[in-house]
Every structure is written in structure tokens, then in C-alpha cells.
Amino acid sequence: MSTSTAAYTDKARKVYGRGDTEVVALDDVSIAFDAGQFTAIMGPSGSGKSTLMHCIAGLDELTSGRAFIGDVDLSTLDDKALTLIRREKIGFIFQAFNLVPTLTALENITLPLALAGADPDQQWLDTVVGTVGLADRLRHRPSELSGGQQQRVAVARALASRPEIVFADEPTGNLDSRAGTEILAFMQKAVVELEQTIVMVTHDPVSASYASRVIFLNDGRVVSELTDPTPESVLDRMKQFGE
């Protein structure tokens, strides 16, 4: 397991609006995410958890402060360089799957590589597909797959290019509990066995318990942290913030 830093923020501040309508979504947040670790970000609605993830992932710009992927300061990049780093170093898993309906499962998994003009590492791809448990469904289109299978395709797509870090935004939000448990167990397995780095935004204590570390935000600030969480310890901590 690597103990290097996969991503971090330095005094990250994000403000929406001006004057009477100003909302401080992030208020001087400095936080690091270790490589080879599964981290969950939690907090009440409006606490800044999705904003934090979007800014670290280069999907949104900070008002002030800095966000880094590895040792690259995202604020120094132009749009082209930012697109490149998102394609080459970052994987995304969204709640809505975001699969292309006309492509097969395999084509969806390898789509980011195809767009980058790169060939997949076949051994790694086989490992990811095997870990996801979709080897017999690769020729199926999304409409022929269950919700859980579609999300597994989305997770495999995020991992296929061996990104330095994967960001997951409520990845089990549209799934039933059984399918959600399958996805969380796979993500956990990807960290332990494939040494992937995953940062997940979630509101669910059970989902958060699959991570090895949980960061709690409230009013745009990091207010607490847990290691080796259980659903009970997460719930107890969240009660302090009125969630």
C-alpha cells in the first residue's frame, strides 16, 4: 500500500453568489487523501461535501486556495490541461451511471480509453472485469442489465484506465440495498486488492462504513474524522451535526 498523497486541498474556499445572496460552500478546507485508501465524505445537506469533491476533481473552480491531484496544482492548468488530467489521472462514478445506451458493457468500460486514443492494459482490464463479476455480461447493452450491473459497469469504467484517484458521488443512491452492498464491497475490494484510491461522497452511514476513513463536513468546514468506521460510530458522529 502506498502512503503517498493522491489529492489534497490547501485553504480551499468556494463562494457562490455575492452580497446578500453569498453562500460560502467551502471555508478554508485543508485536507489530504492518501493513495491506496477508501475515504468517505459525509455531512448534512449543504455542508459542502459535493462541492469539495467537485473542486478536487477539477469539475469546479475554487474561489481561493488550491486543489492538487498528486503534486499538480489544478489552478495552474488551462482548460485543455485540466481536461487531460481528468482523463488520465481521475476516474468518476456518478449516481446516474452515465452509460452510453448504444454501447455494450465492454465498450462503455473502455470508452474513456478509446476517447483518449489509448489501448487498454488487457491484463488490468481482465482483472477489473473479473473483480466486478461482469465477464458474462460484456456484450450486453445497459438496457439488458440490472441497475446494480449498470453501476458495476460504471465502476469498472472508472477503474479501467488505472486512474490515480476515483471520485464517487453517491454511487449507490439509485440502487436497492442488495445492489448497493455489491457495489460498495467491490469498491472496497478495488482499494484492498487493486490498490485503487477512492473518495466517495455519501449521506448513508452503512455506505460510509465500507471506507477506512470518514471525513465530516459542516457549514463548509471539516469538523471531525473517523478511522475504521462502523455504521453505529458514523451515525453517532453525525448526530452531533443535527443530521
C-alpha positions in Angstrom: 0.0 0.0 0.0 1.3 3.4 -0.9 1.3 6.1 1.7 1.8 8.9 -0.8 -0.9 11.6 -1.2 -3.2 11.2 -4.1 -5.0 14.5 -3.7 -5.2 17.4 -1.3 -6.5 20.9 -0.8 -4.8 23.9 0.8 -7.1 26.5 2.3 -9.8 25.7 -0.2 -12.6 28.3 -0.3 -15.6 28.3 -2.6 -18.2 31.1 -2.6 -21.4 31.2 -4.6 -23.2 34.5 -5.3 -22.4 37.9 -3.9 -23.6 40.3 -1.3 -26.9 39.2 0.3 -27.0 36.0 -1.8 -23.4 34.9 -0.9 -23.1 31.3 0.2 -19.8 30.0 1.5 -19.7 26.4 0.4 -16.1 25.7 1.5 -14.5 27.7 4.2 -10.6 27.3 4.2 -10.6 23.5 3.9 -7.2 21.8 4.0 -7.4 18.0 3.7 -5.3 15.3 2.2 -6.4 11.9 0.7 -3.8 9.1 0.9 -3.1 6.9 -2.1 -4.5 3.3 -1.7 -7.2 4.4 0.8 -11.0 4.4 0.6 -12.3 7.7 2.1 -15.9 8.8 2.6 -17.0 12.4 2.9 -20.2 13.0 4.9 -22.2 15.9 6.3 -25.6 17.4 6.4 -27.2 18.8 3.2 -25.4 22.0 2.2 -22.3 21.1 4.2 -20.0 21.4 1.2 -19.2 17.7 0.6 -20.1 17.5 -3.1 -18.5 21.0 -3.7 -15.3 19.7 -2.1 -15.2 16.6 -4.3 -16.0 18.6 -7.5 -13.3 21.1 -6.8 -10.7 18.5 -6.1 -11.7 16.6 -9.2 -11.4 19.7 -11.4 -15.1 19.8 -12.2 -15.4 23.2 -10.4 -13.0 26.0 -9.6 -12.1 27.3 -6.1 -12.7 30.9 -5.3 -9.4 30.9 -3.4 -6.9 28.3 -2.1 -5.6 25.4 -4.1 -6.5 21.8 -5.0 -3.9 19.2 -6.1 -4.1 15.9 -7.8 -0.7 14.4 -6.8 1.7 17.3 -7.0 -0.3 19.1 -9.8 -1.9 22.4 -8.7 -5.2 22.4 -10.7 -5.4 26.2 -10.5 -2.3 26.5 -12.8 -3.9 24.5 -15.6 -5.8 25.8 -18.6 -8.9 24.1 -19.9 -7.0 21.7 -22.2 -4.6 20.6 -19.5 -7.4 20.2 -17.0 -9.4 18.0 -19.4 -6.2 15.9 -19.9 -5.6 15.4 -16.2 -9.3 14.5 -15.6 -9.0 11.9 -18.5 -5.6 10.5 -17.5 -5.5 10.6 -13.7 -9.1 10.7 -12.5 -12.0 8.3 -12.6 -15.6 9.2 -11.9 -18.6 7.2 -10.6 -21.9 9.0 -10.7 -25.2 8.2 -9.1 -26.9 8.2 -12.5 -24.5 5.6 -14.1 -24.0 7.8 -17.2 -23.6 4.9 -19.6 -24.0 5.2 -23.3 -27.1 3.2 -24.2 -26.0 2.1 -27.7 -22.7 0.7 -26.5 -22.1 -2.7 -24.9 -20.9 -3.1 -21.3 -17.3 -3.6 -22.6 -17.5 -0.6 -24.9 -18.8 1.5 -22.1 -16.0 0.3 -19.8 -13.3 1.1 -22.4 -14.9 4.3 -23.7 -12.6 6.8 -21.8 -9.5 4.9 -23.1 -11.0 5.0 -26.7 -11.6 8.7 -26.4 -8.0 9.2 -25.3 -6.8 7.1 -28.2 -5.2 4.6 -25.8 -5.3 0.8 -25.8 -6.4 -0.9 -22.6 -4.0 -2.8 -20.5 -5.6 -6.2 -21.2 -4.4 -7.9 -18.0 -5.6 -5.0 -15.9 -8.9 -4.9 -17.8 -9.4 -8.6 -17.2 -8.7 -8.1 -13.5 -11.2 -5.3 -13.2 -13.9 -7.1 -15.2 -13.3 -10.2 -13.1 -13.5 -8.3 -9.9 -16.7 -6.6 -11.0 -18.1 -10.0 -11.9 -19.4 -9.0 -15.3 -17.3 -11.3 -17.5 -20.5 -13.0 -18.9 -22.3 -9.7 -19.5 -19.8 -7.7 -21.5 -21.8 -7.9 -24.8 -25.0 -6.7 -23.2 -26.2 -3.1 -23.6 -27.2 -1.1 -20.5 -31.0 -1.8 -21.1 -30.2 -5.5 -20.8 -28.6 -5.1 -17.4 -30.0 -4.6 -13.9 -29.3 -1.3 -12.1 -26.6 -3.0 -10.0 -25.0 -4.4 -13.1 -25.1 -1.0 -14.8 -23.4 0.6 -11.8 -20.8 -2.1 -11.8 -20.1 -1.2 -15.5 -19.7 2.4 -14.4 -17.3 1.4 -11.6 -15.3 -0.7 -14.0 -15.2 2.2 -16.4 -13.8 4.4 -13.7 -11.0 1.9 -12.9 -10.2 0.7 -16.5 -7.6 3.4 -17.2 -5.9 2.9 -13.8 -6.5 6.4 -12.6 -4.6 7.8 -9.7 -7.8 8.6 -7.9 -11.5 7.7 -8.3 -14.3 10.1 -7.1 -17.7 8.6 -6.4 -20.7 10.8 -5.9 -23.5 8.9 -4.0 -22.7 5.8 -6.2 -25.4 3.6 -4.6 -28.1 6.3 -4.4 -30.2 4.8 -7.3 -29.8 1.2 -6.2 -31.7 -1.2 -3.9 -29.8 -2.3 -0.8 -28.6 -5.6 -2.2 -27.1 -4.0 -5.4 -25.7 -1.1 -3.3 -23.9 -3.6 -1.0 -22.4 -5.3 -4.0 -21.0 -2.0 -5.4 -19.6 -0.9 -2.0 -18.0 -4.3 -1.5 -16.5 -4.2 -4.9 -15.1 -0.6 -4.3 -13.6 -1.8 -1.1 -12.1 -4.8 -2.9 -10.6 -2.4 -5.5 -8.8 -0.5 -2.8 -7.6 -3.5 -0.9 -6.7 -5.8 -3.8 -6.1 -3.4 -6.7 -4.6 -0.6 -4.6 -7.0 1.9 -6.0 -7.7 5.2 -4.3 -11.4 6.1 -3.9 -13.1 9.2 -2.4 -16.8 8.8 -2.0 -19.5 11.4 -1.1 -22.4 9.7 0.8 -25.1 10.5 3.3 -25.5 6.9 4.3 -23.7 5.6 7.5 -23.8 2.0 6.2 -22.1 3.0 2.9 -19.5 5.1 4.8 -18.6 2.1 7.0 -17.1 0.4 3.9 -14.4 3.1 3.8 -11.4 3.1 6.1 -11.7 6.8 6.9 -14.6 9.1 7.1 -14.4 12.9 6.9 -17.3 15.0 8.3 -18.1 18.5 6.9 -20.5 21.0 8.4 -21.0 24.6 7.2 -18.2 24.2 4.7 -15.6 23.1 7.2 -14.0 19.8 8.2 -15.3 19.3 11.7 -14.5 15.7 12.5 -12.9 12.5 11.3 -13.2 8.7 11.9 -11.0 5.8 11.1 -12.2 2.2 10.8 -15.8 3.3 11.0 -18.9 1.3 11.7 -22.4 2.3 10.8 -23.1 3.0 14.5 -20.0 5.1 15.0 -20.8 7.1 11.9 -24.4 7.6 13.0 -23.3 8.7 16.5 -20.9 11.3 15.0 -23.5 12.6 12.5 -26.0 13.2 15.3 -23.6 15.9 16.6 -24.3 17.9 13.4 -28.1 17.5 13.5 -28.2 15.1 10.6 
